Amino acid sequence: MVAAVAAAAVVASVAVAVAVVAAVIAAATVVAVAATAVAVAVAAVAVAVTAAGGAVVIKDNLRGRPEKIFVSVDESTGRSTLSFQPNDVGGPMQHDDDHKGARAMADAKAIVDKYPGCTVHGPHFHAARPAGKSRPRKRPGT
Protein backbone atom coordinates (compact mmCIF):
# COMPACT_ATOMS: atom_id res chain seq x y z
CA MET A 1 0.00 0.00 0.00
CA VAL A 2 2.85 2.36 0.86
CA ALA A 3 4.52 1.49 -2.43
CA ALA A 4 1.34 2.31 -4.35
CA VAL A 5 1.05 5.69 -2.60
CA ALA A 6 4.73 6.40 -3.29
CA ALA A 7 4.29 5.42 -6.96
CA ALA A 8 1.23 7.67 -7.21
CA ALA A 9 3.21 10.54 -5.68
CA VAL A 10 6.00 10.00 -8.22
CA VAL A 11 3.50 9.91 -11.08
CA ALA A 12 1.85 13.09 -9.76
CA SER A 13 5.19 14.89 -9.43
CA VAL A 14 6.16 13.82 -12.96
CA ALA A 15 2.80 15.10 -14.21
CA VAL A 16 3.40 18.41 -12.45
CA ALA A 17 6.89 18.61 -13.97
CA VAL A 18 5.48 17.92 -17.43
CA ALA A 19 2.82 20.58 -16.89
CA VAL A 20 5.46 23.09 -15.81
CA VAL A 21 7.61 22.30 -18.86
CA ALA A 22 4.55 22.63 -21.10
CA ALA A 23 3.70 25.98 -19.49
CA VAL A 24 7.27 27.22 -20.04
CA ILE A 25 7.16 26.12 -23.67
CA ALA A 26 3.77 27.82 -24.10
CA ALA A 27 5.10 31.01 -22.49
CA ALA A 28 8.13 30.94 -24.77
CA THR A 29 5.82 30.50 -27.74
CA VAL A 30 3.69 33.44 -26.59
CA VAL A 31 6.82 35.57 -26.19
CA ALA A 32 8.01 34.54 -29.66
CA VAL A 33 4.59 35.33 -31.14
CA ALA A 34 4.53 38.69 -29.31
CA ALA A 35 8.04 39.49 -30.57
CA THR A 36 6.92 38.63 -34.10
CA ALA A 37 3.84 40.85 -33.69
CA VAL A 38 6.03 43.71 -32.48
CA ALA A 39 8.34 43.23 -35.46
CA VAL A 40 5.36 43.28 -37.82
CA ALA A 41 4.00 46.42 -36.12
CA VAL A 42 7.38 48.14 -36.43
CA ALA A 43 7.52 47.18 -40.09
CA ALA A 44 3.97 48.51 -40.58
CA VAL A 45 4.92 51.81 -38.94
CA ALA A 46 8.02 51.96 -41.12
CA VAL A 47 5.83 51.46 -44.17
CA ALA A 48 3.36 54.07 -42.85
CA VAL A 49 6.09 56.66 -42.53
CA THR A 50 5.74 59.19 -45.30
CA ALA A 51 8.55 61.44 -46.46
CA ALA A 52 7.02 64.80 -47.33
CA GLY A 53 9.60 67.41 -48.26
CA GLY A 54 12.08 66.04 -45.75
CA ALA A 55 9.40 65.81 -43.04
CA VAL A 56 8.43 62.54 -41.45
CA VAL A 57 4.83 61.92 -40.48
CA ILE A 58 3.81 58.77 -38.65
CA LYS A 59 0.23 58.41 -39.72
CA ASP A 60 -0.91 56.34 -36.73
CA ASN A 61 0.36 58.91 -34.22
CA LEU A 62 -3.06 60.50 -33.60
CA ARG A 63 -5.73 58.92 -31.42
CA GLY A 64 -8.63 60.71 -33.02
CA ARG A 65 -9.70 63.54 -35.28
CA PRO A 66 -8.00 66.87 -34.50
CA GLU A 67 -10.05 70.04 -34.77
CA LYS A 68 -7.08 72.41 -34.80
CA ILE A 69 -3.36 72.09 -35.40
CA PHE A 70 -1.03 74.72 -33.94
CA VAL A 71 2.41 75.13 -35.49
CA SER A 72 5.03 77.02 -33.49
CA VAL A 73 8.71 77.53 -34.22
CA ASP A 74 11.34 78.37 -31.61
CA GLU A 75 13.69 80.68 -33.49
CA SER A 76 16.51 80.32 -30.99
CA THR A 77 16.70 76.51 -31.19
CA GLY A 78 15.21 75.93 -34.64
CA ARG A 79 12.73 73.41 -33.24
CA SER A 80 9.19 73.36 -34.62
CA THR A 81 6.25 71.88 -32.73
CA LEU A 82 2.82 70.72 -33.83
CA SER A 83 0.18 70.72 -31.08
CA PHE A 84 -3.37 69.49 -31.38
CA GLN A 85 -6.74 70.47 -30.04
CA PRO A 86 -8.46 68.69 -28.36
CA ASN A 87 -5.44 67.65 -26.30
CA ASP A 88 -6.43 63.99 -26.06
CA VAL A 89 -6.03 63.56 -29.83
CA GLY A 90 -2.27 63.26 -29.51
CA GLY A 91 0.87 64.64 -27.98
CA PRO A 92 2.98 67.32 -29.62
CA MET A 93 5.20 66.39 -32.57
CA GLN A 94 8.58 68.12 -32.83
CA HIS A 95 11.15 68.64 -35.59
CA ASP A 96 14.72 69.74 -34.95
CA ASP A 97 16.53 72.04 -37.38
CA ASP A 98 13.32 73.45 -38.84
CA HIS A 99 14.01 77.19 -38.53
CA LYS A 100 11.34 78.19 -41.06
CA GLY A 101 8.71 75.67 -39.99
CA ALA A 102 8.56 74.06 -43.45
CA ARG A 103 8.64 70.47 -42.20
CA ALA A 104 6.03 71.19 -39.54
CA MET A 105 3.75 72.84 -42.10
CA ALA A 106 4.18 69.86 -44.46
CA ASP A 107 3.17 67.55 -41.62
CA ALA A 108 0.20 69.76 -40.79
CA LYS A 109 -0.89 69.66 -44.45
CA ALA A 110 -0.60 65.86 -44.50
CA ILE A 111 -2.78 65.65 -41.39
CA VAL A 112 -5.34 68.06 -42.87
CA ASP A 113 -5.44 65.93 -46.02
CA LYS A 114 -6.22 62.89 -43.87
CA TYR A 115 -8.75 64.76 -41.66
CA PRO A 116 -10.58 67.34 -43.82
CA GLY A 117 -12.07 70.24 -41.87
CA CYS A 118 -9.14 70.43 -39.48
CA THR A 119 -7.65 73.94 -39.39
CA VAL A 120 -3.98 74.90 -39.16
CA HIS A 121 -2.92 77.87 -37.04
CA GLY A 122 0.58 79.13 -37.63
CA PRO A 123 3.43 78.96 -38.01
CA HIS A 124 3.96 81.17 -35.00
CA PHE A 125 7.59 82.17 -34.42
CA HIS A 126 8.89 82.83 -30.92
CA ALA A 127 12.16 82.90 -29.01
CA ALA A 128 12.77 80.70 -26.00
CA ARG A 129 13.15 82.32 -22.62
CA PRO A 130 16.83 82.20 -21.58
CA ALA A 131 17.65 79.34 -19.25
CA GLY A 132 17.97 80.29 -15.61
CA LYS A 133 15.94 83.48 -15.92
CA SER A 134 12.61 83.37 -14.22
CA ARG A 135 9.74 85.73 -14.69
CA PRO A 136 9.98 88.92 -12.67
CA ARG A 137 7.75 88.66 -9.65
CA LYS A 138 6.31 91.37 -7.47
CA ARG A 139 6.87 91.16 -3.78
CA PRO A 140 3.73 90.82 -1.72
CA GLY A 141 2.57 94.14 -0.33
CA THR A 142 4.35 96.40 -2.81
N, CA and C atoms as an extended XYZ file, in Angstrom:
426
Properties=species:S:1:pos:R:3:atomname:S:1:resname:S:1:resid:I:1 pbc="F F F"
N         0.828       -1.189        0.000 N   MET     1
C         0.000        0.000        0.000 CA  MET     1
C         0.872        1.252        0.000 C   MET     1
N         1.934        1.227        0.806 N   VAL     2
C         2.850        2.357        0.862 CA  VAL     2
C         3.542        2.533       -0.489 C   VAL     2
N         3.869        1.419       -1.126 N   ALA     3
C         4.523        1.486       -2.432 CA  ALA     3
C         3.582        2.086       -3.474 C   ALA     3
N         2.315        1.760       -3.400 N   ALA     4
C         1.341        2.309       -4.346 CA  ALA     4
C         1.183        3.806       -4.142 C   ALA     4
N         1.158        4.260       -2.880 N   VAL     5
C         1.050        5.695       -2.596 CA  VAL     5
C         2.304        6.404       -3.075 C   VAL     5
N         3.472        5.802       -2.845 N   ALA     6
C         4.729        6.400       -3.295 CA  ALA     6
C         4.776        6.479       -4.819 C   ALA     6
N         4.316        5.419       -5.487 N   ALA     7
C         4.294        5.417       -6.959 CA  ALA     7
C         3.328        6.483       -7.468 C   ALA     7
N         2.191        6.639       -6.807 N   ALA     8
C         1.227        7.671       -7.208 CA  ALA     8
C         1.809        9.058       -7.007 C   ALA     8
N         2.581        9.239       -5.936 N   ALA     9
C         3.212       10.536       -5.680 CA  ALA     9
C         4.253       10.837       -6.748 C   ALA     9
N         5.007        9.813       -7.158 N   VAL    10
C         5.997        9.999       -8.221 CA  VAL    10
C         5.308       10.343       -9.525 C   VAL    10
N         4.245        9.628       -9.843 N   VAL    11
C         3.496        9.906      -11.078 CA  VAL    11
C         2.931       11.322      -11.028 C   VAL    11
N         2.413       11.747       -9.892 N   ALA    12
C         1.851       13.091       -9.759 CA  ALA    12
C         2.939       14.148       -9.907 C   ALA    12
N         4.110       13.907       -9.309 N   SER    13
C         5.186       14.889       -9.430 CA  SER    13
C         5.718       14.954      -10.852 C   SER    13
N         5.758       13.817      -11.550 N   VAL    14
C         6.163       13.822      -12.963 CA  VAL    14
C         5.124       14.575      -13.786 C   VAL    14
N         3.858       14.391      -13.485 N   ALA    15
C         2.799       15.101      -14.208 CA  ALA    15
C         2.905       16.601      -13.982 C   ALA    15
N         3.216       16.992      -12.744 N   VAL    16
C         3.405       18.414      -12.452 CA  VAL    16
C         4.610       18.952      -13.213 C   VAL    16
N         5.699       18.186      -13.234 N   ALA    17
C         6.888       18.615      -13.967 CA  ALA    17
C         6.600       18.759      -15.455 C   ALA    17
N         5.854       17.839      -16.012 N   VAL    18
C         5.478       17.916      -17.431 CA  VAL    18
C         4.604       19.139      -17.669 C   VAL    18
N         3.685       19.401      -16.753 N   ALA    19
C         2.816       20.578      -16.890 CA  ALA    19
C         3.627       21.862      -16.810 C   ALA    19
N         4.607       21.910      -15.924 N   VAL    20
C         5.463       23.092      -15.811 CA  VAL    20
C         6.267       23.288      -17.090 C   VAL    20
N         6.841       22.205      -17.613 N   VAL    21
C         7.610       22.298      -18.860 CA  VAL    21
C         6.699       22.753      -19.994 C   VAL    21
N         5.490       22.220      -20.054 N   ALA    22
C         4.548       22.634      -21.104 CA  ALA    22
C         4.191       24.104      -20.964 C   ALA    22
N         4.017       24.567      -19.709 N   ALA    23
C         3.704       25.984      -19.493 CA  ALA    23
C         4.872       26.871      -19.911 C   ALA    23
N         6.093       26.445      -19.625 N   VAL    24
C         7.267       27.220      -20.039 CA  VAL    24
C         7.363       27.279      -21.553 C   VAL    24
N         7.126       26.144      -22.199 N   ILE    25
C         7.157       26.118      -23.675 CA  ILE    25
C         6.060       27.019      -24.238 C   ILE    25
N         4.873       26.964      -23.643 N   ALA    26
C         3.767       27.818      -24.103 CA  ALA    26
C         4.103       29.285      -23.898 C   ALA    26
N         4.714       29.616      -22.749 N   ALA    27
C         5.099       31.006      -22.493 CA  ALA    27
C         6.152       31.464      -23.482 C   ALA    27
N         7.111       30.581      -23.780 N   ALA    28
C         8.132       30.936      -24.766 CA  ALA    28
C         7.512       31.141      -26.129 C   ALA    28
N         6.514       30.344      -26.465 N   THR    29
C         5.818       30.499      -27.741 CA  THR    29
C         5.070       31.831      -27.772 C   THR    29
N         4.412       32.169      -26.665 N   VAL    30
C         3.691       33.438      -26.593 CA  VAL    30
C         4.668       34.603      -26.743 C   VAL    30
N         5.814       34.503      -26.080 N   VAL    31
C         6.818       35.567      -26.193 CA  VAL    31
C         7.313       35.666      -27.632 C   VAL    31
N         7.547       34.518      -28.263 N   ALA    32
C         8.007       34.539      -29.656 CA  ALA    32
C         6.944       35.133      -30.567 C   ALA    32
N         5.681       34.773      -30.333 N   VAL    33
C         4.592       35.332      -31.141 CA  VAL    33
C         4.478       36.832      -30.899 C   VAL    33
N         4.603       37.260      -29.628 N   ALA    34
C         4.532       38.688      -29.313 CA  ALA    34
C         5.685       39.439      -29.960 C   ALA    34
N         6.887       38.843      -29.928 N   ALA    35
C         8.035       39.492      -30.571 CA  ALA    35
C         7.810       39.607      -32.068 C   ALA    35
N         7.225       38.574      -32.663 N   THR    36
C         6.919       38.633      -34.096 CA  THR    36
C         5.880       39.711      -34.370 C   THR    36
N         4.871       39.817      -33.508 N   ALA    37
C         3.840       40.849      -33.688 CA  ALA    37
C         4.444       42.237      -33.570 C   ALA    37
N         5.371       42.408      -32.615 N   VAL    38
C         6.032       43.708      -32.479 CA  VAL    38
C         6.852       44.013      -33.728 C   VAL    38
N         7.552       43.020      -34.246 N   ALA    39
C         8.343       43.231      -35.460 CA  ALA    39
C         7.452       43.603      -36.635 C   ALA    39
N         6.302       42.952      -36.739 N   VAL    40
C         5.356       43.276      -37.818 CA  VAL    40
C         4.815       44.684      -37.633 C   VAL    40
N         4.514       45.070      -36.390 N   ALA    41
C         4.003       46.419      -36.124 CA  ALA    41
C         5.051       47.465      -36.457 C   ALA    41
N         6.306       47.198      -36.094 N   VAL    42
C         7.377       48.139      -36.427 CA  VAL    42
C         7.522       48.260      -37.938 C   VAL    42
N         7.431       47.137      -38.626 N   ALA    43
C         7.516       47.182      -40.088 CA  ALA    43
C         6.339       47.953      -40.676 C   ALA    43
N         5.144       47.780      -40.088 N   ALA    44
C         3.971       48.511      -40.579 CA  ALA    44
C         4.134       50.001      -40.357 C   ALA    44
N         4.682       50.393      -39.200 N   VAL    45
C         4.917       51.811      -38.944 CA  VAL    45
C         5.964       52.338      -39.912 C   VAL    45
N         6.995       51.535      -40.173 N   ALA    46
C         8.023       51.965      -41.117 CA  ALA    46
C         7.432       52.161      -42.503 C   ALA    46
N         6.481       51.299      -42.871 N   VAL    47
C         5.828       51.462      -44.168 CA  VAL    47
C         4.914       52.677      -44.136 C   VAL    47
N         4.302       52.954      -42.964 N   ALA    48
C         3.362       54.067      -42.847 CA  ALA    48
C         4.057       55.412      -42.743 C   ALA    48
N         5.360       55.405      -42.611 N   VAL    49
C         6.088       56.663      -42.530 CA  VAL    49
C         6.141       57.269      -43.926 C   VAL    49
N         5.786       58.512      -44.016 N   THR    50
C         5.738       59.187      -45.297 CA  THR    50
C         6.753       60.310      -45.304 C   THR    50
N         7.606       60.332      -46.323 N   ALA    51
C         8.553       61.440      -46.458 CA  ALA    51
C         7.858       62.527      -47.260 C   ALA    51
N         7.699       63.691      -46.669 N   ALA    52
C         7.020       64.804      -47.335 CA  ALA    52
C         7.916       66.024      -47.245 C   ALA    52
N         8.724       66.250      -48.271 N   GLY    53
C         9.604       67.406      -48.262 CA  GLY    53
C        10.614       67.345      -47.139 C   GLY    53
N        11.116       66.175      -46.829 N   GLY    54
C        12.076       66.037      -45.748 CA  GLY    54
C        11.421       65.834      -44.394 C   GLY    54
N        10.107       65.991      -44.313 N   ALA    55
C         9.401       65.813      -43.045 CA  ALA    55
C         8.987       64.356      -42.905 C   ALA    55
N         8.850       63.912      -41.702 N   VAL    56
C         8.432       62.542      -41.454 CA  VAL    56
C         7.153       62.585      -40.634 C   VAL    56
N         6.114       61.979      -41.171 N   VAL    57
C         4.832       61.924      -40.482 CA  VAL    57
C         4.513       60.466      -40.213 C   VAL    57
N         4.272       60.112      -38.965 N   ILE    58
C         3.813       58.772      -38.650 CA  ILE    58
C         2.296       58.861      -38.598 C   ILE    58
N         1.654       58.218      -39.527 N   LYS    59
C         0.227       58.410      -39.716 CA  LYS    59
C        -0.603       57.894      -38.550 C   LYS    59
N        -0.130       56.901      -37.825 N   ASP    60
C        -0.910       56.344      -36.731 CA  ASP    60
C        -0.619       57.032      -35.401 C   ASP    60
N        -0.017       58.211      -35.439 N   ASN    61
C         0.363       58.913      -34.216 CA  ASN    61
C        -0.853       59.489      -33.493 C   ASN    61
N        -1.899       59.836      -34.201 N   LEU    62
C        -3.056       60.497      -33.597 CA  LEU    62
C        -4.078       59.469      -33.119 C   LEU    62
N        -4.734       59.808      -32.008 N   ARG    63
C        -5.726       58.918      -31.421 CA  ARG    63
C        -7.151       59.371      -31.710 C   ARG    63
N        -7.304       60.222      -32.678 N   GLY    64
C        -8.627       60.711      -33.023 CA  GLY    64
C        -8.522       61.797      -34.071 C   GLY    64
N        -9.626       62.495      -34.261 N   ARG    65
C        -9.700       63.540      -35.277 CA  ARG    65
C        -9.382       64.888      -34.639 C   ARG    65
N        -8.291       65.550      -35.057 N   PRO    66
C        -7.999       66.869      -34.497 CA  PRO    66
C        -8.915       67.928      -35.094 C   PRO    66
N        -9.285       68.902      -34.271 N   GLU    67
C       -10.053       70.041      -34.766 CA  GLU    67
C        -9.129       71.149      -35.229 C   GLU    67
N        -8.037       71.348      -34.482 N   LYS    68
C        -7.080       72.411      -34.801 CA  LYS    68
C        -5.662       71.875      -34.656 C   LYS    68
N        -4.782       72.397      -35.490 N   ILE    69
C        -3.358       72.092      -35.397 CA  ILE    69
C        -2.638       73.424      -35.218 C   ILE    69
N        -1.808       73.513      -34.194 N   PHE    70
C        -1.025       74.715      -33.935 CA  PHE    70
C         0.429       74.431      -34.283 C   PHE    70
N         1.010       75.280      -35.104 N   VAL    71
C         2.412       75.132      -35.490 CA  VAL    71
C         3.183       76.297      -34.885 C   VAL    71
N         4.182       75.976      -34.064 N   SER    72
C         5.025       77.020      -33.495 CA  SER    72
C         6.476       76.673      -33.756 C   SER    72
N         7.296       77.711      -33.933 N   VAL    73
C         8.714       77.531      -34.224 CA  VAL    73
C         9.516       78.351      -33.221 C   VAL    73
N        10.421       77.699      -32.535 N   ASP    74
C        11.337       78.370      -31.610 CA  ASP    74
C        12.536       78.832      -32.432 C   ASP    74
N        12.631       80.142      -32.638 N   GLU    75
C        13.688       80.677      -33.494 CA  GLU    75
C        15.076       80.483      -32.906 C   GLU    75
N        15.183       80.436      -31.591 N   SER    76
C        16.510       80.324      -30.987 CA  SER    76
C        17.075       78.909      -31.106 C   SER    76
N        16.222       77.890      -31.090 N   THR    77
C        16.703       76.512      -31.191 CA  THR    77
C        16.439       75.892      -32.553 C   THR    77
N        15.551       76.485      -33.335 N   GLY    78
C        15.207       75.926      -34.642 CA  GLY    78
C        14.281       74.730      -34.549 C   GLY    78
N        13.630       74.549      -33.425 N   ARG    79
C        12.726       73.411      -33.236 CA  ARG    79
C        11.297       73.843      -33.508 C   ARG    79
N        10.603       73.078      -34.351 N   SER    80
C         9.192       73.360      -34.616 CA  SER    80
C         8.345       72.320      -33.896 C   SER    80
N         7.151       72.746      -33.501 N   THR    81
C         6.254       71.883      -32.729 CA  THR    81
C         4.850       71.959      -33.306 C   THR    81
N         4.224       70.796      -33.473 N   LEU    82
C         2.819       70.719      -33.832 CA  LEU    82
C         2.056       70.287      -32.596 C   LEU    82
N         1.043       71.063      -32.208 N   SER    83
C         0.183       70.721      -31.081 CA  SER    83
C        -1.231       70.568      -31.610 C   SER    83
N        -2.035       69.789      -30.895 N   PHE    84
C        -3.370       69.485      -31.381 CA  PHE    84
C        -4.425       69.872      -30.362 C   PHE    84
N        -5.600       70.221      -30.890 N   GLN    85
C        -6.745       70.469      -30.038 CA  GLN    85
C        -7.879       69.618      -30.572 C   GLN    85
N        -8.585       68.871      -29.802 N   PRO    86
C        -8.460       68.694      -28.363 CA  PRO    86
C        -7.168       67.961      -27.996 C   PRO    86
N        -6.730       68.170      -26.756 N   ASN    87
C        -5.438       67.649      -26.304 CA  ASN    87
C        -5.355       66.130      -26.332 C   ASN    87
N        -6.482       65.443      -26.122 N   ASP    88
C        -6.434       63.985      -26.058 CA  ASP    88
C        -6.280       63.319      -27.417 C   ASP    88
N        -6.233       64.116      -28.490 N   VAL    89
C        -6.027       63.565      -29.830 CA  VAL    89
C        -4.612       63.026      -29.980 C   VAL    89
N        -3.655       63.712      -29.402 N   GLY    90
C        -2.272       63.257      -29.511 CA  GLY    90
C        -1.331       64.250      -28.882 C   GLY    90
N        -0.150       63.775      -28.555 N   GLY    91
C         0.869       64.636      -27.978 CA  GLY    91
C         1.537       65.476      -29.049 C   GLY    91
N         2.318       66.463      -28.636 N   PRO    92
C         2.983       67.319      -29.616 CA  PRO    92
C         4.025       66.554      -30.423 C   PRO    92
N         4.179       66.951      -31.678 N   MET    93
C         5.204       66.388      -32.568 CA  MET    93
C         6.243       67.469      -32.800 C   MET    93
N         7.526       67.122      -32.692 N   GLN    94
C         8.580       68.124      -32.829 CA  GLN    94
C         9.554       67.744      -33.936 C   GLN    94
N        10.106       68.791      -34.566 N   HIS    95
C        11.148       68.636      -35.586 CA  HIS    95
C        12.323       69.520      -35.192 C   HIS    95
N        13.513       68.950      -35.178 N   ASP    96
C        14.724       69.736      -34.948 CA  ASP    96
C        15.210       70.299      -36.272 C   ASP    96
N        15.931       71.398      -36.205 N   ASP    97
C        16.527       72.041      -37.383 CA  ASP    97
C        15.460       72.386      -38.429 C   ASP    97
N        14.398       73.006      -37.958 N   ASP    98
C        13.315       73.446      -38.841 CA  ASP    98
C        13.057       74.924      -38.566 C   ASP    98
N        14.054       75.763      -38.871 N   HIS    99
C        14.015       77.190      -38.527 CA  HIS    99
C        12.863       77.942      -39.182 C   HIS    99
N        12.428       77.494      -40.350 N   LYS   100
C        11.339       78.191      -41.055 CA  LYS   100
C         9.986       77.527      -40.849 C   LYS   100
N         9.973       76.356      -40.230 N   GLY   101
C         8.712       75.666      -39.986 CA  GLY   101
C         8.178       74.918      -41.193 C   GLY   101
N         9.015       74.708      -42.214 N   ALA   102
C         8.561       74.065      -43.449 CA  ALA   102
C         8.167       72.605      -43.216 C   ALA   102
N         8.963       71.878      -42.454 N   ARG   103
C         8.640       70.467      -42.204 CA  ARG   103
C         7.368       70.349      -41.365 C   ARG   103
N         7.227       71.230      -40.379 N   ALA   104
C         6.027       71.193      -39.544 CA  ALA   104
C         4.786       71.523      -40.368 C   ALA   104
N         4.899       72.487      -41.258 N   MET   105
C         3.755       72.840      -42.099 CA  MET   105
C         3.419       71.713      -43.075 C   MET   105
N         4.436       71.008      -43.581 N   ALA   106
C         4.185       69.865      -44.460 CA  ALA   106
C         3.453       68.755      -43.697 C   ALA   106
N         3.863       68.532      -42.446 N   ASP   107
C         3.173       67.545      -41.620 CA  ASP   107
C         1.733       67.971      -41.351 C   ASP   107
N         1.546       69.249      -41.051 N   ALA   108
C         0.196       69.761      -40.788 CA  ALA   108
C        -0.682       69.579      -42.023 C   ALA   108
N        -0.125       69.839      -43.202 N   LYS   109
C        -0.889       69.662      -44.449 CA  LYS   109
C        -1.249       68.194      -44.658 C   LYS   109
N        -0.317       67.293      -44.360 N   ALA   110
C        -0.603       65.864      -44.503 CA  ALA   110
C        -1.721       65.439      -43.546 C   ALA   110
N        -1.733       65.982      -42.352 N   ILE   111
C        -2.780       65.647      -41.387 CA  ILE   111
C        -4.118       66.220      -41.833 C   ILE   111
N        -4.102       67.449      -42.369 N   VAL   112
C        -5.341       68.065      -42.865 CA  VAL   112
C        -5.888       67.275      -44.050 C   VAL   112
N        -4.980       66.750      -44.890 N   ASP   113
C        -5.443       65.928      -46.017 CA  ASP   113
C        -6.124       64.653      -45.522 C   ASP   113
N        -5.634       64.114      -44.417 N   LYS   114
C        -6.220       62.893      -43.865 CA  LYS   114
C        -7.510       63.192      -43.102 C   LYS   114
N        -7.577       64.359      -42.437 N   TYR   115
C        -8.749       64.756      -41.656 CA  TYR   115
C        -9.285       66.087      -42.190 C   TYR   115
N       -10.056       66.072      -43.272 N   PRO   116
C       -10.576       67.337      -43.817 CA  PRO   116
C       -11.419       68.077      -42.782 C   PRO   116
N       -11.342       69.407      -42.823 N   GLY   117
C       -12.069       70.238      -41.871 CA  GLY   117
C       -11.219       70.665      -40.697 C   GLY   117
N       -10.078       70.045      -40.532 N   CYS   118
C        -9.141       70.425      -39.484 CA  CYS   118
C        -8.437       71.710      -39.924 C   CYS   118
N        -8.277       72.667      -39.017 N   THR   119
C        -7.648       73.941      -39.386 CA  THR   119
C        -6.243       74.034      -38.815 C   THR   119
N        -5.375       74.714      -39.567 N   VAL   120
C        -3.977       74.901      -39.157 CA  VAL   120
C        -3.797       76.344      -38.728 C   VAL   120
N        -3.207       76.548      -37.569 N   HIS   121
C        -2.922       77.874      -37.044 CA  HIS   121
C        -1.414       78.021      -36.925 C   HIS   121
N        -0.866       78.910      -37.704 N   GLY   122
C         0.578       79.128      -37.633 CA  GLY   122
C         1.195       79.088      -39.008 C   GLY   122
N         2.467       79.103      -39.098 N   PRO   123
C         3.432       78.955      -38.011 CA  PRO   123
C         3.588       80.245      -37.204 C   PRO   123
N         3.712       80.062      -35.907 N   HIS   124
C         3.965       81.173      -34.999 CA  HIS   124
C         5.416       81.083      -34.560 C   HIS   124
N         6.161       82.156      -34.753 N   PHE   125
C         7.585       82.175      -34.420 CA  PHE   125
C         7.769       82.852      -33.067 C   PHE   125
N         8.609       82.255      -32.235 N   HIS   126
C         8.889       82.827      -30.916 CA  HIS   126
C        10.313       82.474      -30.531 C   HIS   126
N        10.828       83.181      -29.546 N   ALA   127
C        12.162       82.899      -29.014 CA  ALA   127
C        12.005       82.300      -27.623 C   ALA   127
N        12.840       81.339      -27.315 N   ALA   128
C        12.773       80.699      -26.002 CA  ALA   128
C        13.263       81.662      -24.936 C   ALA   128
N        12.695       81.536      -23.764 N   ARG   129
C        13.153       82.319      -22.624 CA  ARG   129
C        14.533       81.800      -22.226 C   ARG   129
N        15.495       82.681      -21.955 N   PRO   130
C        16.833       82.203      -21.585 CA  PRO   130
C        16.795       81.313      -20.349 C   PRO   130
N        17.611       80.276      -20.368 N   ALA   131
C        17.648       79.339      -19.251 CA  ALA   131
C        18.138       80.045      -17.996 C   ALA   131
N        17.545       79.721      -16.885 N   GLY   132
C        17.974       80.293      -15.610 CA  GLY   132
C        17.300       81.609      -15.264 C   GLY   132
N        16.631       82.223      -16.210 N   LYS   133
C        15.938       83.483      -15.923 CA  LYS   133
C        14.472       83.175      -15.674 C   LYS   133
N        14.014       83.566      -14.520 N   SER   134
C        12.609       83.366      -14.217 CA  SER   134
C        11.854       84.664      -14.499 C   SER   134
N        10.570       84.551      -14.479 N   ARG   135
C         9.743       85.734      -14.693 CA  ARG   135
C         9.916       86.686      -13.532 C   ARG   135
N         9.916       87.973      -13.797 N   PRO   136
C         9.983       88.920      -12.670 CA  PRO   136
C         8.722       88.829      -11.834 C   PRO   136
N         8.895       88.805      -10.554 N   ARG   137
C         7.747       88.661       -9.652 CA  ARG   137
C         7.699       89.872       -8.715 C   ARG   137
N         6.492       90.280       -8.421 N   LYS   138
C         6.305       91.373       -7.472 CA  LYS   138
C         6.322       90.822       -6.064 C   LYS   138
N         6.895       91.572       -5.187 N   ARG   139
C         6.867       91.156       -3.781 CA  ARG   139
C         5.486       91.436       -3.210 C   ARG   139
N         5.050       90.581       -2.325 N   PRO   140
C         3.731       90.820       -1.718 CA  PRO   140
C         3.741       92.130       -0.917 C   PRO   140
N         2.715       92.894       -1.089 N   GLY   141
C         2.572       94.135       -0.326 CA  GLY   141
C         3.225       95.342       -0.973 C   GLY   141
N         3.748       95.210       -2.166 N   THR   142
C         4.354       96.398       -2.811 CA  THR   142
C         3.499       96.879       -3.948 C   THR   142
